[in-house]
Amino acid sequence: MNNSSRRKFLRNATGIVAAGLVTNSALGKSFQLDKLVDEKKEMIFRTLGRTGVKLPIVSMGVMNSSNPNLVKVAWQLGIRHFDTAWVYQAGNNEKMVGSVLKELNVERKDVIITTKITLDRNIKKPEREAERKAQFLARFAQSLQRLQMDYADILMLHDVNTLDEVLDPAIMEAMQELKDKGKIRFPAFSTHVYWPELITAAADKGFYNVILLSVNYSMANDEASLKAMQYAASKGIGLIAMKTQCQQDWYKQNLPTEIQQFYEGSIMHSALLKWALRNEVITTSVPGFTTFEQLQADVDCAYGLDYSQEEIKFLEDHHVKLAIQSVCRFCGSCKSTCPHGVDIPSLMRTHMYASSYGNLHMTRSTFAGIEPGKGLVVCDTCEACVARCRNSVQIAGRMQELKSMLV
């Protein structure tokens, strides 16, 4: 993006306010759009694997946002990739994205849309291939209708947990049919679990073009993950990072009170986002900002990944390095420590959506997706939780908080 283009973005963003699309009260008294753009810098673009698509390194994960004005300003400030899903906000998230882009008269070729399809748990058994394919196609048809679009650029099988799901012939067949019909451009999947084995298998299979992964500072010393990302990228897979800012309560639980106030500010978010994006095998990130201030902090990172002195201080802080180990990576190693085989990773995700994101819909959806007999109700049979994390996740404490919120 050249300086002339950036000035145009700035004028357009300011023009939204003038046109009445975003009111001053919606932006907040202290928020100034003209602070979002540094005319001396260029927005960083990277190529999304073998797709050839060039994207700014910061995109928008729309999941937690219900404010169309936030999407409008994100577009005006140069964000060109929007990530939504069939399940988000019971379909209203896709509707909002489609309506905003239509209102802004965005040409379809100028925006990259990712949507994701979640399958019901009860049809994931191998013998129910036909039902999986039918449900996948039907839900994607709903997604296109909500988006008011003829095609999606990136279509993901959402929340993949196993190798069987990565290599599911029913889903690959459905995606290939959609691609042949021009309904999608790039088949993909997302995963929240510990993913080195999954993305290595996908890279070897050669079918998927894009993968959405949890990538954050808690993985700084995880050589297996870094190696798997390098391998997938070498095979032409475009990697997109989510959960980059570790939106869990690790700093509230494990940092001294006097330090929390400093780390709850923008320094924490920008430092964590930059850390993820400084790995150049990551094409773009999809931070789920929900305020204009968060949008500002994230977009600023797209113009330069050099750390400020404050960000270096944060990342090198001894307390932070210890506390970050309490970020759940959903690796599943804790399952073997539970005598009842409770699906602890899914419960930790439920806790994340409830406590950190405040996303009631995703809390309920994730909780409902847990296999019967492996959910929170089983925990009532234990006097004390004996499950253990190989890092520092306080499993018992989070289980108690979930009980108080959901049971």
Buried (B, 14 or more C-beta within 10 A) or exposed (E): BEEEEBEBBBEBBBEBBEEEBBEEEBBEEEBEBEEBBEEEBBBBBBEBBBBEBEBBBBBBBBBBBEBBBBBBBBBBBBBBBBBBBBBBBEBEBBBBBBBBBEEBEEEEEEBBBBBBBBBEEEBBEEEBBEBBBBBBBEBBEBBBEBBEBEBBBBBBBBBBBEEEBBBBEBBBBBBEEBBEEEBBBBBBBBBBBBBBBBBBBBBEEEBBBBBBBBBBBBBEEBEEBBEBBEBBBEBEBBBBBBBBBBBBBBBBBBBEEEBBEBBEEBBBBBBBBBBBBEBEBBBBBBBBBBBBBBBBBBBBBBBBBEBEEBBEBBBEBEBBBEBBBBBBBBBBBBBEBBEEEBBBBBBBBBBBBBBBBEBEBBBBBBBEBBEEEBBBEBBEEBEEBEBBBEBBBBBBBBBEBBEEEBE
